[in-house]
Amino acid sequence: SREDFLRIPELAINPLSERIVHSFFAESHDDRVNFLQFMRVLSHFRPIRKNRENRLNSREEKL
């Protein structure tokens, strides 16, 4: 749940915490996130590899 995310100390003190937490629930219809949704959102935070294309981790998707 959103509260579970905000219990993570590093996330709780982050000035962007609300936006980060919201990104995990943007595609969810309830207050829960399954593993696939969680991993999709995490992929946006992964550094871009210049020599390989990855749709979920592209610069366009990160916007």
Backbone as CSV, one residue per row, in Angstrom:
resi,resn,N_x,N_y,N_z,CA_x,CA_y,CA_z,C_x,C_y,C_z
1,SER,0.832,-1.188,0.000,0.000,0.000,0.000,0.878,1.254,0.000
2,ARG,0.264,2.372,-0.218,1.008,3.642,-0.208,1.699,3.861,1.133
3,GLU,1.015,3.498,2.198,1.594,3.665,3.528,2.838,2.802,3.703
4,ASP,2.816,1.613,3.127,3.991,0.733,3.203,5.197,1.370,2.520
5,PHE,4.970,1.974,1.371,6.066,2.654,0.677,6.612,3.802,1.517
6,LEU,5.729,4.566,2.120,6.162,5.735,2.893,6.813,5.358,4.219
7,ARG,6.729,4.095,4.615,7.438,3.627,5.813,8.917,3.376,5.539
8,ILE,9.304,3.369,4.287,10.720,3.213,3.924,11.401,4.536,4.249
9,PRO,12.336,4.549,5.202,12.916,5.819,5.675,13.508,6.688,4.570
10,GLU,14.240,6.087,3.642,14.863,6.863,2.573,13.821,7.500,1.661
11,LEU,12.724,6.820,1.477,11.654,7.358,0.644,10.849,8.407,1.405
12,ALA,10.642,8.182,2.683,9.864,9.114,3.497,10.506,10.492,3.575
13,ILE,11.831,10.560,3.562,12.499,11.862,3.667,12.789,12.489,2.304
14,ASN,12.511,11.764,1.234,12.759,12.275,-0.108,11.706,13.330,-0.453
15,PRO,12.130,14.514,-0.913,11.150,15.551,-1.263,10.224,15.138,-2.410
16,LEU,10.611,14.160,-3.185,9.779,13.692,-4.298,9.011,12.419,-3.954
17,SER,8.953,12.082,-2.687,8.358,10.801,-2.280,6.921,10.629,-2.763
18,GLU,6.105,11.658,-2.673,4.709,11.537,-3.115,4.635,11.201,-4.601
19,ARG,5.463,11.837,-5.398,5.467,11.581,-6.842,5.983,10.175,-7.137
20,ILE,6.998,9.759,-6.405,7.552,8.418,-6.609,6.511,7.361,-6.242
21,VAL,5.890,7.521,-5.092,4.873,6.558,-4.650,3.697,6.558,-5.624
22,HIS,3.285,7.728,-6.077,2.169,7.806,-7.031,2.489,7.036,-8.319
23,SER,3.742,7.066,-8.746,4.113,6.364,-9.979,3.864,4.858,-9.864
24,PHE,3.969,4.300,-8.675,3.716,2.876,-8.490,2.228,2.548,-8.566
25,PHE,1.376,3.506,-8.270,-0.061,3.253,-8.228,-0.815,3.866,-9.402
26,ALA,-0.105,4.431,-10.369,-0.756,5.098,-11.498,-1.616,4.137,-12.317
27,GLU,-1.201,2.886,-12.448,-1.957,1.907,-13.234,-2.790,0.973,-12.365
28,SER,-2.785,1.177,-11.080,-3.508,0.310,-10.161,-4.882,0.900,-9.859
29,HIS,-5.878,0.031,-9.768,-7.234,0.491,-9.476,-7.561,0.433,-7.988
30,ASP,-6.639,-0.069,-7.211,-6.835,-0.113,-5.767,-5.548,0.330,-5.083
31,ASP,-5.443,0.068,-3.831,-4.280,0.527,-3.061,-3.211,-0.555,-2.957
32,ARG,-3.144,-1.412,-3.983,-2.171,-2.497,-3.967,-1.412,-2.512,-5.292
33,VAL,-0.200,-3.041,-5.238,0.641,-3.162,-6.427,1.123,-4.603,-6.510
34,ASN,0.939,-5.225,-7.672,1.461,-6.585,-7.819,2.917,-6.523,-8.272
35,PHE,3.553,-7.670,-8.329,4.982,-7.722,-8.631,5.295,-7.160,-10.012
36,LEU,4.486,-7.489,-11.003,4.719,-7.006,-12.366,4.628,-5.480,-12.433
37,GLN,3.623,-4.898,-11.796,3.500,-3.434,-11.760,4.708,-2.811,-11.067
38,PHE,5.124,-3.415,-9.977,6.274,-2.923,-9.221,7.530,-2.912,-10.089
39,MET,7.781,-4.006,-10.797,8.973,-4.111,-11.636,8.925,-3.156,-12.824
40,ARG,7.745,-2.949,-13.387,7.633,-1.999,-14.510,8.011,-0.593,-14.079
41,VAL,7.551,-0.193,-12.926,7.886,1.148,-12.439,9.370,1.230,-12.110
42,LEU,9.915,0.209,-11.478,11.349,0.214,-11.167,12.202,0.324,-12.423
43,SER,11.748,-0.240,-13.516,12.542,-0.192,-14.749,12.752,1.236,-15.237
44,HIS,11.863,2.142,-14.876,12.033,3.549,-15.265,13.220,4.194,-14.559
45,PHE,13.603,3.667,-13.426,14.707,4.242,-12.653,16.059,3.619,-13.006
46,ARG,16.048,2.639,-13.854,17.287,1.964,-14.254,18.041,2.830,-15.266
47,PRO,19.360,2.904,-15.156,20.138,3.697,-16.125,19.946,3.182,-17.553
48,ILE,19.989,4.079,-18.490,19.810,3.740,-19.898,21.106,3.171,-20.467
49,ARG,20.984,2.080,-21.201,22.134,1.511,-21.920,22.079,2.042,-23.348
50,LYS,23.112,2.706,-23.757,23.115,3.349,-25.066,23.164,2.368,-26.226
51,ASN,23.702,1.187,-26.020,23.848,0.241,-27.121,22.702,-0.761,-27.239
52,ARG,21.711,-0.683,-26.347,20.562,-1.592,-26.405,19.275,-0.813,-26.256
53,GLU,18.277,-1.226,-27.015,16.977,-0.574,-26.918,16.104,-1.326,-25.926
54,ASN,15.426,-0.581,-25.079,14.519,-1.157,-24.101,13.339,-0.207,-23.990
55,ARG,12.185,-0.639,-24.458,11.014,0.228,-24.515,10.631,0.802,-23.144
56,LEU,10.626,-0.018,-22.099,10.232,0.461,-20.775,11.242,1.425,-20.184
57,ASN,12.474,1.307,-20.605,13.528,2.131,-20.030,14.030,3.182,-21.022
58,SER,13.248,3.500,-22.025,13.669,4.478,-23.023,13.546,5.893,-22.461
59,ARG,14.243,6.808,-23.069,14.150,8.208,-22.641,12.722,8.729,-22.772
60,GLU,12.021,8.321,-23.810,10.642,8.779,-24.018,9.719,8.295,-22.902
61,GLU,9.901,7.061,-22.472,9.069,6.514,-21.397,9.376,7.165,-20.062
62,LYS,10.600,7.641,-19.892,10.981,8.276,-18.628,10.415,9.682,-18.506
63,LEU,9.971,10.248,-19.623,9.364,11.578,-19.564,7.995,11.432,-18.991
